[in-house]
Amino acid sequence: MKQGTFDFLGLTFYWGKSQAGRVIPKLKTRAKTMKTKLKRVNEWAKQIRHEKPMKEVWKIFKTKLRGHIQYYGVSHNIEKVNTFLYRATKIMFKWLNRRSQCKSFTWEKFRLFMRADPLPTSKIVHPLFRTSSR
């Protein structure tokens, strides 16, 4: 941990600069938390891939991603949220492809599947600084 930073509730707090050049507190997903959560997604996907139909697995997966966005979607953390969404999607692709002995998806087919039933997109749910018009 760098000097001037601290971890709390899965987030790392640190000092950064605003667009106007002022020093402000910023947040990002804690590295250890990111790794742990991705490991959990991997274990869950591995376990559930044979237990439920694919559409149901996909629906649960989308709900899990929405929960992640709701919690970690704070100002200055959008890049880490996008990283989580991308890596979690790659994990799901891997495990959905292992449902049978032959591959279920190519990346092209998987993209078409995702286009038909899209994943939630990252957004800032909890803005830390609101600009007031004075």
The first five atom37 places (N, CA, C, CB, O) and aatype in JSON, in Angstrom:
{
  "aatype": [12, 11, 5, 7, 16, 13, 3, 13, 10, 7, 10, 16, 13, 18, 17, 7, 11, 15, 5, 0, 7, 1, 19, 9, 14, 11, 10, 11, 16, 1, 0, 11, 16, 12, 11, 16, 11, 10, 11, 1, 19, 2, 6, 17, 0, 11, 5, 9, 1, 8, 6, 11, 14, 12, 11, 6, 19, 17, 11, 9, 13, 11, 16, 11, 10, 1, 7, 8, 9, 5, 18, 18, 7, 19, 15, 8, 2, 9, 6, 11, 19, 2, 16, 13, 10, 18, 1, 0, 16, 11, 9, 12, 13, 11, 17, 10, 2, 1, 1, 15, 5, 4, 11, 15, 13, 16, 17, 6, 11, 13, 1, 10, 13, 12, 1, 0, 3, 14, 10, 14, 16, 15, 11, 9, 19, 8, 14, 10, 13, 1, 16, 15, 15, 1],
  "atom_mask": [
    [1, 1, 1, 1, 1],
    [1, 1, 1, 1, 1],
    [1, 1, 1, 1, 1],
    [1, 1, 1, 0, 1],
    [1, 1, 1, 1, 1],
    [1, 1, 1, 1, 1],
    [1, 1, 1, 1, 1],
    [1, 1, 1, 1, 1],
    [1, 1, 1, 1, 1],
    [1, 1, 1, 0, 1],
    [1, 1, 1, 1, 1],
    [1, 1, 1, 1, 1],
    [1, 1, 1, 1, 1],
    [1, 1, 1, 1, 1],
    [1, 1, 1, 1, 1],
    [1, 1, 1, 0, 1],
    [1, 1, 1, 1, 1],
    [1, 1, 1, 1, 1],
    [1, 1, 1, 1, 1],
    [1, 1, 1, 1, 1],
    [1, 1, 1, 0, 1],
    [1, 1, 1, 1, 1],
    [1, 1, 1, 1, 1],
    [1, 1, 1, 1, 1],
    [1, 1, 1, 1, 1],
    [1, 1, 1, 1, 1],
    [1, 1, 1, 1, 1],
    [1, 1, 1, 1, 1],
    [1, 1, 1, 1, 1],
    [1, 1, 1, 1, 1],
    [1, 1, 1, 1, 1],
    [1, 1, 1, 1, 1],
    [1, 1, 1, 1, 1],
    [1, 1, 1, 1, 1],
    [1, 1, 1, 1, 1],
    [1, 1, 1, 1, 1],
    [1, 1, 1, 1, 1],
    [1, 1, 1, 1, 1],
    [1, 1, 1, 1, 1],
    [1, 1, 1, 1, 1],
    [1, 1, 1, 1, 1],
    [1, 1, 1, 1, 1],
    [1, 1, 1, 1, 1],
    [1, 1, 1, 1, 1],
    [1, 1, 1, 1, 1],
    [1, 1, 1, 1, 1],
    [1, 1, 1, 1, 1],
    [1, 1, 1, 1, 1],
    [1, 1, 1, 1, 1],
    [1, 1, 1, 1, 1],
    [1, 1, 1, 1, 1],
    [1, 1, 1, 1, 1],
    [1, 1, 1, 1, 1],
    [1, 1, 1, 1, 1],
    [1, 1, 1, 1, 1],
    [1, 1, 1, 1, 1],
    [1, 1, 1, 1, 1],
    [1, 1, 1, 1, 1],
    [1, 1, 1, 1, 1],
    [1, 1, 1, 1, 1],
    [1, 1, 1, 1, 1],
    [1, 1, 1, 1, 1],
    [1, 1, 1, 1, 1],
    [1, 1, 1, 1, 1],
    [1, 1, 1, 1, 1],
    [1, 1, 1, 1, 1],
    [1, 1, 1, 0, 1],
    [1, 1, 1, 1, 1],
    [1, 1, 1, 1, 1],
    [1, 1, 1, 1, 1],
    [1, 1, 1, 1, 1],
    [1, 1, 1, 1, 1],
    [1, 1, 1, 0, 1],
    [1, 1, 1, 1, 1],
    [1, 1, 1, 1, 1],
    [1, 1, 1, 1, 1],
    [1, 1, 1, 1, 1],
    [1, 1, 1, 1, 1],
    [1, 1, 1, 1, 1],
    [1, 1, 1, 1, 1],
    [1, 1, 1, 1, 1],
    [1, 1, 1, 1, 1],
    [1, 1, 1, 1, 1],
    [1, 1, 1, 1, 1],
    [1, 1, 1, 1, 1],
    [1, 1, 1, 1, 1],
    [1, 1, 1, 1, 1],
    [1, 1, 1, 1, 1],
    [1, 1, 1, 1, 1],
    [1, 1, 1, 1, 1],
    [1, 1, 1, 1, 1],
    [1, 1, 1, 1, 1],
    [1, 1, 1, 1, 1],
    [1, 1, 1, 1, 1],
    [1, 1, 1, 1, 1],
    [1, 1, 1, 1, 1],
    [1, 1, 1, 1, 1],
    [1, 1, 1, 1, 1],
    [1, 1, 1, 1, 1],
    [1, 1, 1, 1, 1],
    [1, 1, 1, 1, 1],
    [1, 1, 1, 1, 1],
    [1, 1, 1, 1, 1],
    [1, 1, 1, 1, 1],
    [1, 1, 1, 1, 1],
    [1, 1, 1, 1, 1],
    [1, 1, 1, 1, 1],
    [1, 1, 1, 1, 1],
    [1, 1, 1, 1, 1],
    [1, 1, 1, 1, 1],
    [1, 1, 1, 1, 1],
    [1, 1, 1, 1, 1],
    [1, 1, 1, 1, 1],
    [1, 1, 1, 1, 1],
    [1, 1, 1, 1, 1],
    [1, 1, 1, 1, 1],
    [1, 1, 1, 1, 1],
    [1, 1, 1, 1, 1],
    [1, 1, 1, 1, 1],
    [1, 1, 1, 1, 1],
    [1, 1, 1, 1, 1],
    [1, 1, 1, 1, 1],
    [1, 1, 1, 1, 1],
    [1, 1, 1, 1, 1],
    [1, 1, 1, 1, 1],
    [1, 1, 1, 1, 1],
    [1, 1, 1, 1, 1],
    [1, 1, 1, 1, 1],
    [1, 1, 1, 1, 1],
    [1, 1, 1, 1, 1],
    [1, 1, 1, 1, 1],
    [1, 1, 1, 1, 1],
    [1, 1, 1, 1, 1],
    [1, 1, 1, 1, 1]
  ],
  "atom_positions": [
    [[0.85, -1.18, 0.0], [0.0, 0.0, 0.0], [0.89, 1.24, 0.0], [-0.97, 0.0, 1.23], [1.81, 1.36, 0.81]],
    [[0.6, 2.15, -0.93], [1.38, 3.38, -1.03], [1.02, 4.32, 0.13], [1.13, 4.07, -2.39], [-0.06, 4.24, 0.7]],
    [[1.96, 5.2, 0.44], [1.72, 6.18, 1.49], [0.58, 7.1, 1.07], [3.0, 6.99, 1.8], [0.51, 7.52, -0.09]],
    [[-0.3, 7.41, 2.0], [-1.43, 8.28, 1.69], [-2.63, 7.54, 1.15], [0.0, 0.0, 0.0], [-3.6, 8.16, 0.71]],
    [[-2.59, 6.2, 1.16], [-3.74, 5.41, 0.72], [-4.2, 4.53, 1.87], [-3.38, 4.54, -0.53], [-3.44, 4.24, 2.79]],
    [[-5.46, 4.12, 1.81], [-5.96, 3.13, 2.75], [-7.08, 2.35, 2.1], [-6.43, 3.8, 4.07], [-7.75, 2.84, 1.19]],
    [[-7.29, 1.14, 2.58], [-8.33, 0.25, 2.05], [-9.49, 0.2, 3.04], [-7.77, -1.17, 1.79], [-9.29, 0.13, 4.25]],
    [[-10.7, 0.24, 2.49], [-11.89, 0.19, 3.33], [-13.04, -0.32, 2.49], [-12.22, 1.59, 3.94], [-13.31, 0.21, 1.41]],
    [[-13.73, -1.34, 2.97], [-14.91, -1.92, 2.31], [-14.66, -2.3, 0.85], [-16.06, -0.94, 2.38], [-15.51, -2.08, -0.01]],
    [[-13.49, -2.87, 0.57], [-13.18, -3.34, -0.77], [-12.71, -2.28, -1.73], [0.0, 0.0, 0.0], [-12.55, -2.54, -2.93]],
    [[-12.48, -1.07, -1.23], [-12.03, 0.04, -2.07], [-10.72, 0.6, -1.52], [-13.1, 1.15, -2.16], [-10.49, 0.57, -0.31]],
    [[-9.89, 1.1, -2.41], [-8.66, 1.79, -2.01], [-8.91, 3.28, -2.18], [-7.42, 1.31, -2.86], [-9.3, 3.73, -3.25]],
    [[-8.69, 4.02, -1.12], [-8.84, 5.47, -1.13], [-7.46, 6.08, -1.33], [-9.52, 6.0, 0.18], [-6.5, 5.66, -0.69]],
    [[-7.35, 7.07, -2.21], [-6.07, 7.69, -2.47], [-6.29, 9.14, -2.89], [-5.29, 6.91, -3.57], [-7.41, 9.54, -3.2]],
    [[-5.22, 9.93, -2.9], [-5.29, 11.31, -3.32], [-4.99, 11.4, -4.81], [-4.32, 12.18, -2.5], [-4.07, 10.76, -5.31]],
    [[-5.78, 12.22, -5.5], [-5.55, 12.45, -6.92], [-5.89, 13.89, -7.26], [0.0, 0.0, 0.0], [-6.2, 14.69, -6.38]],
    [[-5.81, 14.22, -8.53], [-6.12, 15.59, -8.95], [-7.4, 15.61, -9.76], [-4.96, 16.19, -9.78], [-7.68, 14.7, -10.53]],
    [[-8.17, 16.66, -9.56], [-9.39, 16.86, -10.33], [-9.01, 17.42, -11.7], [-10.39, 17.8, -9.59], [-7.85, 17.73, -11.94]],
    [[-9.98, 17.54, -12.58], [-9.72, 18.12, -13.9], [-9.3, 19.58, -13.77], [-10.95, 18.01, -14.79], [-8.59, 20.11, -14.63]],
    [[-9.74, 20.23, -12.7], [-9.37, 21.63, -12.48], [-8.01, 21.75, -11.81], [-10.43, 22.32, -11.62], [-7.5, 22.86, -11.64]],
    [[-7.4, 20.62, -11.44], [-6.07, 20.64, -10.84], [-6.05, 20.64, -9.32], [0.0, 0.0, 0.0], [-4.97, 20.69, -8.72]],
    [[-7.21, 20.57, -8.68], [-7.27, 20.52, -7.22], [-7.01, 19.1, -6.73], [-8.63, 21.03, -6.7], [-7.33, 18.14, -7.43]],
    [[-6.45, 18.98, -5.55], [-6.22, 17.66, -4.94], [-7.53, 17.19, -4.32], [-5.07, 17.72, -3.86], [-8.14, 17.9, -3.51]],
    [[-7.96, 15.98, -4.7], [-9.22, 15.42, -4.2], [-9.02, 13.96, -3.82], [-10.35, 15.55, -5.27], [-8.1, 13.31, -4.32]],
    [[-9.88, 13.43, -2.94], [-9.83, 12.0, -2.65], [-10.46, 11.21, -3.79], [-10.54, 11.68, -1.31], [-11.49, 11.62, -4.33]],
    [[-9.85, 10.1, -4.14], [-10.38, 9.23, -5.19], [-10.47, 7.81, -4.65], [-9.49, 9.28, -6.46], [-9.87, 7.49, -3.63]],
    [[-11.24, 6.97, -5.35], [-11.41, 5.58, -4.95], [-11.21, 4.66, -6.14], [-12.8, 5.35, -4.34], [-11.44, 5.05, -7.29]],
    [[-10.77, 3.45, -5.86], [-10.73, 2.41, -6.88], [-10.9, 1.07, -6.18], [-9.39, 2.46, -7.7], [-10.64, 0.95, -4.98]],
    [[-11.34, 0.07, -6.93], [-11.5, -1.26, -6.36], [-10.15, -1.77, -5.88], [-12.12, -2.24, -7.4], [-9.15, -1.7, -6.59]],
    [[-10.14, -2.28, -4.67], [-8.91, -2.82, -4.09], [-8.45, -4.01, -4.93], [-9.14, -3.25, -2.6], [-9.27, -4.85, -5.32]],
    [[-7.16, -4.11, -5.21], [-6.62, -5.16, -6.08], [-6.93, -6.55, -5.54], [-5.1, -4.99, -6.23], [-7.32, -7.44, -6.31]],
    [[-6.77, -6.75, -4.25], [-7.03, -8.07, -3.65], [-8.52, -8.42, -3.76], [-6.59, -8.08, -2.16], [-8.87, -9.58, -3.98]],
    [[-9.38, -7.42, -3.61], [-10.82, -7.64, -3.74], [-11.17, -8.06, -5.16], [-11.6, -6.36, -3.36], [-11.96, -8.98, -5.36]],
    [[-10.58, -7.4, -6.15], [-10.82, -7.73, -7.56], [-10.44, -9.17, -7.83], [-10.03, -6.78, -8.49], [-11.21, -9.92, -8.45]],
    [[-9.27, -9.56, -7.38], [-8.78, -10.92, -7.6], [-9.7, -11.94, -6.93], [-7.34, -11.07, -7.06], [-10.03, -12.97, -7.53]],
    [[-10.1, -11.67, -5.7], [-10.97, -12.58, -4.96], [-12.33, -12.72, -5.64], [-11.16, -12.1, -3.51], [-12.86, -13.82, -5.77]],
    [[-12.9, -11.6, -6.06], [-14.22, -11.64, -6.7], [-14.18, -12.38, -8.04], [-14.75, -10.22, -6.91], [-15.12, -13.11, -8.37]],
    [[-13.11, -12.2, -8.8], [-12.98, -12.93, -10.07], [-12.8, -14.43, -9.82], [-11.8, -12.38, -10.89], [-13.3, -15.26, -10.58]],
    [[-12.1, -14.77, -8.77], [-11.93, -16.18, -8.41], [-13.28, -16.78, -8.04], [-10.93, -16.33, -7.23], [-13.58, -17.93, -8.38]],
    [[-14.11, -15.99, -7.33], [-15.45, -16.46, -6.96], [-16.33, -16.66, -8.19], [-16.12, -15.48, -6.01], [-17.08, -17.63, -8.27]],
    [[-16.24, -15.74, -9.15], [-16.99, -15.88, -10.4], [-16.57, -17.16, -11.11], [-16.77, -14.66, -11.33], [-17.42, -17.9, -11.61]],
    [[-15.28, -17.43, -11.14], [-14.76, -18.63, -11.78], [-15.31, -19.89, -11.12], [-13.23, -18.63, -11.74], [-15.76, -20.81, -11.8]],
    [[-15.26, -19.94, -9.8], [-15.76, -21.11, -9.07], [-17.26, -21.29, -9.29], [-15.47, -20.99, -7.57], [-17.73, -22.41, -9.49]],
    [[-18.01, -20.18, -9.25], [-19.45, -20.25, -9.44], [-19.79, -20.75, -10.85], [-20.08, -18.86, -9.2], [-20.63, -21.63, -11.02]],
    [[-19.13, -20.18, -11.86], [-19.4, -20.56, -13.25], [-19.06, -22.03, -13.49], [-18.61, -19.67, -14.21], [-19.78, -22.73, -14.19]],
    [[-17.97, -22.48, -12.92], [-17.56, -23.87, -13.06], [-18.6, -24.8, -12.46], [-16.19, -24.11, -12.4], [-18.91, -25.85, -13.03]],
    [[-19.13, -24.42, -11.31], [-20.09, -25.27, -10.61], [-21.46, -25.27, -11.27], [-20.22, -24.83, -9.16], [-22.08, -26.33, -11.4]],
    [[-21.94, -24.1, -11.7], [-23.33, -23.98, -12.16], [-23.52, -24.36, -13.63], [-23.79, -22.56, -11.95], [-24.66, -24.58, -14.05]],
    [[-22.47, -24.46, -14.39], [-22.6, -24.64, -15.85], [-23.43, -25.86, -16.23], [-21.23, -24.77, -16.47], [-24.08, -25.84, -17.28]],
    [[-23.44, -26.92, -15.42], [-24.21, -28.13, -15.73], [-25.53, -28.2, -14.96], [-23.38, -29.37, -15.44], [-26.39, -29.02, -15.29]],
    [[-25.68, -27.37, -13.94], [-26.85, -27.47, -13.06], [-28.11, -26.83, -13.62], [-26.53, -26.85, -11.75], [-29.22, -27.28, -13.33]],
    [[-27.96, -25.79, -14.42], [-29.12, -25.05, -14.9], [-29.0, -24.82, -16.4], [-29.25, -23.7, -14.16], [-27.91, -24.91, -16.96]],
    [[-30.12, -24.53, -17.06], [-30.07, -24.2, -18.49], [-29.27, -22.92, -18.71], [-31.5, -24.03, -19.05], [-29.18, -22.06, -17.82]],
    [[-28.7, -22.8, -19.88], [-27.79, -21.69, -20.16], [-28.46, -20.32, -20.0], [-27.25, -21.82, -21.58], [-27.85, -19.4, -19.47]],
    [[-29.71, -20.18, -20.43], [-30.4, -18.89, -20.3], [-30.57, -18.51, -18.83], [-31.77, -18.94, -20.99], [-30.48, -17.33, -18.49]],
    [[-30.8, -19.47, -17.98], [-30.95, -19.19, -16.54], [-29.59, -18.81, -15.93], [-31.54, -20.43, -15.81], [-29.51, -17.9, -15.11]],
    [[-28.53, -19.51, -16.35], [-27.18, -19.18, -15.89], [-26.85, -17.75, -16.3], [-26.13, -20.17, -16.46], [-26.3, -16.98, -15.52]],
    [[-27.18, -17.4, -17.54], [-26.89, -16.07, -18.06], [-27.66, -15.01, -17.28], [-27.23, -15.99, -19.56], [-27.12, -13.94, -16.98]],
    [[-28.91, -15.29, -16.94], [-29.74, -14.35, -16.18], [-29.13, -14.11, -14.79], [-31.19, -14.88, -16.05], [-29.07, -12.97, -14.33]],
    [[-28.69, -15.17, -14.13], [-28.07, -15.05, -12.81], [-26.76, -14.27, -12.93], [-27.82, -16.45, -12.18], [-26.45, -13.43, -12.09]],
    [[-25.99, -14.57, -13.97], [-24.71, -13.88, -14.19], [-24.93, -12.37, -14.36], [-24.0, -14.46, -15.44], [-24.2, -11.57, -13.78]],
    [[-25.94, -12.0, -15.14], [-26.25, -10.58, -15.33], [-26.63, -9.92, -14.01], [-27.38, -10.41, -16.35], [-26.26, -8.78, -13.76]],
    [[-27.37, -10.63, -13.18], [-27.75, -10.1, -11.87], [-26.52, -9.87, -11.0], [-28.73, -11.05, -11.17], [-26.43, -8.86, -10.3]],
    [[-25.59, -10.81, -11.03], [-24.35, -10.67, -10.25], [-23.55, -9.45, -10.74], [-23.49, -11.96, -10.37], [-23.02, -8.69, -9.93]],
    [[-23.47, -9.27, -12.06], [-22.75, -8.12, -12.6], [-23.43, -6.81, -12.22], [-22.63, -8.23, -14.11], [-22.76, -5.83, -11.9]],
    [[-24.75, -6.79, -12.26], [-25.5, -5.6, -11.87], [-25.2, -5.23, -10.41], [-27.01, -5.81, -12.08], [-25.05, -4.06, -10.08]],
    [[-25.12, -6.24, -9.55], [-24.8, -6.0, -8.14], [-23.4, -5.42, -7.99], [0.0, 0.0, 0.0], [-23.18, -4.53, -7.17]],
    [[-22.45, -5.92, -8.77], [-21.09, -5.4, -8.73], [-21.07, -3.94, -9.15], [-20.15, -6.24, -9.64], [-20.43, -3.1, -8.52]],
    [[-21.78, -3.63, -10.23], [-21.84, -2.25, -10.71], [-22.49, -1.34, -9.67], [-22.63, -2.18, -12.04], [-22.02, -0.22, -9.44]],
    [[-23.55, -1.82, -9.03], [-24.24, -1.02, -8.01], [-23.32, -0.69, -6.83], [-25.47, -1.76, -7.51], [-23.39, 0.41, -6.29]],
    [[-22.47, -1.63, -6.43], [-21.6, -1.42, -5.28], [-20.34, -0.63, -5.65], [-21.21, -2.75, -4.67], [-20.0, 0.34, -4.97]],
    [[-19.67, -1.03, -6.71], [-18.37, -0.44, -7.05], [-18.47, 0.71, -8.05], [-17.47, -1.5, -7.6], [-17.44, 1.28, -8.43]],
    [[-19.67, 1.06, -8.49], [-19.84, 2.13, -9.47], [-19.78, 3.5, -8.83], [0.0, 0.0, 0.0], [-20.77, 4.22, -8.79]],
    [[-18.6, 3.86, -8.32], [-18.38, 5.17, -7.7], [-17.47, 6.0, -8.6], [-17.77, 5.01, -6.27], [-16.79, 5.47, -9.48]],
    [[-17.47, 7.29, -8.36], [-16.6, 8.19, -9.14], [-15.16, 7.69, -9.13], [-16.66, 9.63, -8.57], [-14.67, 7.2, -8.12]],
    [[-14.5, 7.81, -10.26], [-13.09, 7.47, -10.45], [-12.82, 5.96, -10.48], [-12.27, 8.1, -9.34], [-11.66, 5.56, -10.53]],
    [[-13.86, 5.12, -10.45], [-13.64, 3.67, -10.43], [-14.18, 2.98, -11.67], [-14.27, 3.07, -9.2], [-14.22, 1.75, -11.71]],
    [[-14.6, 3.71, -12.67], [-15.24, 3.12, -13.84], [-14.29, 2.19, -14.59], [-15.74, 4.22, -14.78], [-14.74, 1.18, -15.15]],
    [[-13.01, 2.5, -14.61], [-12.04, 1.66, -15.3], [-11.94, 0.27, -14.64], [-10.65, 2.34, -15.32], [-11.88, -0.75, -15.32]],
    [[-11.94, 0.24, -13.32], [-11.87, -1.03, -12.59], [-13.17, -1.83, -12.76], [-11.59, -0.78, -11.1], [-13.13, -3.06, -12.85]],
    [[-14.29, -1.14, -12.8], [-15.57, -1.82, -13.03], [-15.57, -2.44, -14.42], [-16.77, -0.83, -12.87], [-15.99, -3.59, -14.59]],
    [[-15.09, -1.71, -15.42], [-15.0, -2.24, -16.79], [-14.07, -3.44, -16.85], [-14.52, -1.16, -17.75], [-14.36, -4.42, -17.54]],
    [[-12.96, -3.37, -16.13], [-12.02, -4.5, -16.09], [-12.7, -5.73, -15.51], [-10.78, -4.14, -15.26], [-12.55, -6.83, -16.04]],
    [[-13.44, -5.54, -14.42], [-14.15, -6.67, -13.81], [-15.16, -7.27, -14.78], [-14.86, -6.22, -12.52], [-15.23, -8.49, -14.94]],
    [[-15.96, -6.42, -15.44], [-16.97, -6.91, -16.38], [-16.32, -7.7, -17.52], [-17.77, -5.74, -16.95], [-16.82, -8.76, -17.91]],
    [[-15.23, -7.19, -18.05], [-14.53, -7.85, -19.15], [-13.99, -9.22, -18.71], [-13.37, -6.96, -19.68], [-14.19, -10.22, -19.39]],
    [[-13.3, -9.25, -17.58], [-12.71, -10.52, -17.13], [-13.77, -11.53, -16.72], [-11.78, -10.27, -15.96], [-13.62, -12.72, -17.0]],
    [[-14.84, -11.08, -16.08], [-15.92, -11.98, -15.69], [-16.6, -12.57, -16.93], [-16.96, -11.25, -14.81], [-16.97, -13.74, -16.94]],
    [[-16.75, -11.76, -17.97], [-17.35, -12.24, -19.22], [-16.45, -13.3, -19.87], [-17.59, -11.06, -20.19], [-16.95, -14.3, -20.39]],
    [[-15.14, -13.07, -19.85], [-14.22, -14.07, -20.4], [-14.31, -15.39, -19.61], [-12.76, -13.53, -20.36], [-14.24, -16.46, -20.2]],
    [[-14.47, -15.3, -18.31], [-14.62, -16.5, -17.48], [-15.89, -17.24, -17.87], [-14.64, -16.13, -15.98], [-15.87, -18.46, -18.0]],
    [[-17.0, -16.52, -18.05], [-18.26, -17.16, -18.45], [-18.14, -17.81, -19.82], [-19.41, -16.14, -18.45], [-18.64, -18.92, -20.03]],
    [[-17.48, -17.15, -20.75], [-17.26, -17.73, -22.08], [-16.53, -19.07, -21.95], [-16.46, -16.76, -22.98], [-16.9, -20.06, -22.56]],
    [[-15.48, -19.07, -21.13], [-14.69, -20.29, -20.94], [-15.56, -21.43, -20.4], [-13.51, -20.01, -19.97], [-15.52, -22.54, -20.93]],
    [[-16.34, -21.16, -19.34], [-17.09, -22.24, -18.71], [-18.34, -22.62, -19.5], [-17.48, -21.84, -17.31], [-18.75, -23.78, -19.45]],
    [[-18.95, -21.69, -20.21], [-20.09, -22.06, -21.05], [-19.63, -22.92, -22.21], [-20.81, -20.8, -21.56], [-20.4, -23.74, -22.72]],
    [[-18.39, -22.75, -22.64], [-17.83, -23.58, -23.7], [-17.51, -24.99, -23.22], [-16.58, -22.93, -24.27], [-17.3, -25.88, -24.04]],
    [[-17.46, -25.19, -21.95], [-17.12, -26.51, -21.41], [-18.35, -27.27, -20.92], [-16.13, -26.37, -20.27], [-18.24, -28.17, -20.09]],
    [[-19.51, -26.9, -21.44], [-20.73, -27.61, -21.06], [-20.82, -28.97, -21.73], [-21.96, -26.77, -21.41], [-21.48, -29.87, -21.21]],
    [[-20.18, -29.12, -22.85], [-20.16, -30.42, -23.54], [-18.75, -30.65, -24.08], [-21.23, -30.47, -24.7], [-17.87, -29.81, -23.9]],
    [[-18.55, -31.77, -24.74], [-17.21, -32.08, -25.22], [-16.79, -31.25, -26.42], [-17.11, -33.53, -25.56], [-15.6, -31.04, -26.66]],
    [[-17.77, -30.79, -27.18], [-17.41, -29.89, -28.29], [-17.73, -28.46, -27.87], [-18.17, -30.28, -29.62], [-18.63, -28.23, -27.07]],
    [[-16.99, -27.52, -28.4], [-17.18, -26.12, -28.01], [-18.57, -25.64, -28.42], [-16.1, -25.22, -28.64], [-19.02, -25.87, -29.54]],
    [[-19.23, -24.95, -27.5], [-20.56, -24.41, -27.76], [-20.48, -23.1, -28.52], [-21.31, -24.2, -26.45], [-21.35, -22.8, -29.33]],
    [[-19.44, -22.32, -28.25], [-19.33, -20.97, -28.79], [-17.99, -20.72, -29.43], [-19.58, -19.96, -27.71], [-16.96, -21.23, -28.98]],
    [[-18.03, -19.93, -30.48], [-16.83, -19.21, -30.91], [-17.04, -17.81, -30.36], [-16.62, -19.23, -32.54], [-18.13, -17.51, -29.86]],
    [[-16.04, -16.95, -30.43], [-16.23, -15.58, -29.94], [-17.31, -14.87, -30.75], [-14.91, -14.79, -30.0], [-18.06, -14.07, -30.21]],
    [[-17.39, -15.17, -32.05], [-18.42, -14.55, -32.89], [-19.82, -14.94, -32.43], [-18.22, -14.94, -34.36], [-20.69, -14.08, -32.29]],
    [[-20.04, -16.23, -32.2], [-21.35, -16.7, -31.72], [-21.66, -16.13, -30.34], [-21.4, -18.24, -31.68], [-22.8, -15.77, -30.05]],
    [[-20.64, -16.05, -29.49], [-20.82, -15.52, -28.14], [-21.22, -14.04, -28.21], [-19.54, -15.7, -27.31], [-22.07, -13.59, -27.44]],
    [[-20.6, -13.28, -29.11], [-20.95, -11.87, -29.27], [-22.4, -11.72, -29.74], [-19.99, -11.18, -30.26], [-23.12, -10.83, -29.29]],
    [[-22.83, -12.59, -30.66], [-24.22, -12.56, -31.12], [-25.17, -12.88, -29.98], [-24.42, -13.55, -32.27], [-26.23, -12.26, -29.84]],
    [[-24.8, -13.86, -29.16], [-25.6, -14.24, -27.99], [-25.7, -13.04, -27.03], [-24.96, -15.46, -27.26], [-26.78, -12.74, -26.53]],
    [[-24.57, -12.37, -26.79], [-24.58, -11.22, -25.89], [-25.35, -10.04, -26.47], [-23.15, -10.79, -25.57], [-25.96, -9.28, -25.73]],
    [[-25.33, -9.9, -27.78], [-26.09, -8.83, -28.42], [-27.59, -9.08, -28.25], [-25.73, -8.72, -29.92], [-28.36, -8.13, -28.08]],
    [[-28.0, -10.34, -28.3], [-29.41, -10.69, -28.15], [-29.88, -10.52, -26.7], [-29.64, -12.12, -28.61], [-31.04, -10.16, -26.46]],
    [[-29.0, -10.78, -25.74], [-29.33, -10.65, -24.31], [-28.16, -9.95, -23.63], [-29.61, -12.07, -23.65], [-27.34, -10.6, -22.98]],
    [[-28.07, -8.62, -23.78], [-26.87, -7.89, -23.37], [-26.63, -7.86, -21.86], [-26.95, -6.5, -23.87], [-27.55, -7.94, -21.05]],
    [[-25.35, -7.74, -21.53], [-24.93, -7.59, -20.14], [-25.17, -6.15, -19.7], [-23.44, -7.98, -19.97], [-25.26, -5.26, -20.54]],
    [[-25.27, -5.92, -18.4], [-25.39, -4.53, -17.93], [-24.1, -3.76, -18.24], [-25.7, -4.48, -16.41], [-23.02, -4.35, -18.27]],
    [[-24.22, -2.48, -18.45], [-23.05, -1.67, -18.74], [-22.6, -0.94, -17.48], [-23.34, -0.65, -19.88], [-23.4, -0.67, -16.57]],
    [[-21.32, -0.62, -17.44], [-20.79, 0.07, -16.26], [-21.26, 1.52, -16.27], [-19.25, -0.01, -16.23], [-21.43, 2.14, -17.32]],
    [[-21.46, 2.03, -15.08], [-21.86, 3.42, -14.93], [-21.53, 3.87, -13.52], [-23.38, 3.61, -15.24], [-21.33, 3.05, -12.62]],
    [[-21.47, 5.17, -13.34], [-21.24, 5.72, -12.01], [-22.6, 5.81, -11.33], [-20.52, 7.12, -12.08], [-23.44, 6.63, -11.69]],
    [[-22.8, 4.96, -10.35], [-24.05, 4.92, -9.61], [-24.0, 5.9, -8.44], [-24.35, 3.48, -9.11], [-25.01, 6.49, -8.07]],
    [[-22.82, 6.06, -7.87], [-22.63, 6.91, -6.7], [-21.57, 7.98, -6.99], [-22.21, 6.07, -5.46], [-20.39, 7.77, -6.71]],
    [[-21.98, 9.12, -7.55], [-21.0, 10.18, -7.79], [-20.55, 10.79, -6.46], [-21.6, 11.28, -8.71], [-21.37, 11.09, -5.6]],
    [[-19.25, 10.96, -6.31], [-18.72, 11.5, -5.06], [-18.8, 13.01, -5.02], [-17.28, 11.07, -4.88], [-19.03, 13.6, -3.96]],
    [[-18.62, 13.64, -6.16], [-18.6, 15.1, -6.19], [-19.65, 15.58, -7.18], [-17.19, 15.63, -6.58], [-19.6, 15.23, -8.36]],
    [[-20.56, 16.34, -6.71], [-21.57, 16.93, -7.58], [-21.19, 18.38, -7.83], [-23.01, 16.82, -6.96], [-20.88, 19.12, -6.9]],
    [[-21.23, 18.76, -9.07], [-20.91, 20.15, -9.37], [-22.17, 20.98, -9.16], [-20.36, 20.31, -10.83], [-23.23, 20.68, -9.72]],
    [[-22.04, 21.99, -8.38], [-23.19, 22.86, -8.13], [-23.01, 24.13, -8.95], [-23.35, 23.19, -6.61], [-21.9, 24.63, -9.11]],
    [[-24.1, 24.64, -9.46], [-24.03, 25.86, -10.25], [-24.36, 27.02, -9.32], [-25.01, 25.81, -11.47], [-25.51, 27.25, -8.96]],
    [[-23.33, 27.74, -8.95], [-23.5, 28.89, -8.04], [-23.33, 30.18, -8.77], [-22.52, 28.83, -6.88], [-23.44, 31.25, -8.17]]
  ]
}
